[in-house]
Amino acid sequence: MIAEETDIVMRKSIVAIALITAPLAPVLSRPAHNADKPAERTPEHIAKTHVLRLVTKAKLPASWAKASYAGHSYKNVKGSVQTTVLLSNSAEPQGKQLYKVVVASDGKVISGYYAN
């Protein structure tokens, strides 16, 4: 008789726990809010990647693969912010030691050119 009562109490408590936690199951089973979004890339990283891409296509000398970050500036063009990243390479001749890469606010490269 006592075993039947404890069995009924156990069953009721299991059902109660299941009813309480059922609404939380979808929330607990979802991944974190930003789990599928890639990490934001900085304009410096985008510019360096662009220069490396040009090196692999042989449009820039191989010494630019070791270019270092030299600075950046911002400008507002038609309501959007553009970042100009300056990369330097001391292995190049005097007129071609600086390379500018203009990056749009959405992360796309607008242009890249030697800075005089």
Disulfide bonds with the S-S distance in Angstrom:
none
